[in-house]
């Protein structure tokens, strides 16, 4: 009799766990949809790129340690001293010397 009760309880517990897991999954999907669908309206970000001004203020050239600035096309970060341009891919600055190009101007 106790074995049947424990089997029944374990089935209920596993069913309860499955329901909780599916509810958590649904909630996380709803949250993700909310954040993905929201328009990003903020003045702290550049209009064309989503690299924050705070991040731009912190970034320096890894080679000469001087500040970098956003290029005119907003596709890279340029060091004013060594003229290296570090690309921005998927709104992430790639601050690797090997991935930088040297701007002749």
Buried (B, 14 or more C-beta within 10 A) or exposed (E): EEEEEEEEEEEEEEEEEEEEEEEEEEEEEEEEEEEEEEEEEEEEBEEEBEBBEEEBEEBBBBBEEEBBEBBEEEEBBBBEEBBBBBBBEEEEBBBEEEEBEEEEE
